[in-house]
Amino acid sequence: MRQCIDIPKATARLKRIEGQIRGIAGMIEKDTPCDQILIQIGAAKAALHKLGQTILEGHLQHCVVDGIEHGDVDKVLKDLTNAIEQFSRIV
């Protein structure tokens, strides 16, 4: 089976998001104006959403294709439905 997630890229993206979160914590500690904190929270949320999108795309391109090629369509559809449901909760 092919790898669904590009682990080095996903890890690098998560480290950037982690830095964003630490930055938000620092902003709160420094009593930064709320509107500026909210902007950064929105940016972190968008970054997490993009990571989720990338993982979902990998799932489609690799896991779904492999499952269909191996004739396990019912399981593929069940897993895909679950993945889409989980992704939709990120928004």
Buried (B, 14 or more C-beta within 10 A) or exposed (E): EEEBBEEEEBEEBEEEBEEBBEBBEEBEEEEBEEEEBEEBBEBBBEBBEEBBEBBBEBBBEBBBEBBEEEEEEEEBEEBBEEBEEEBEEEE
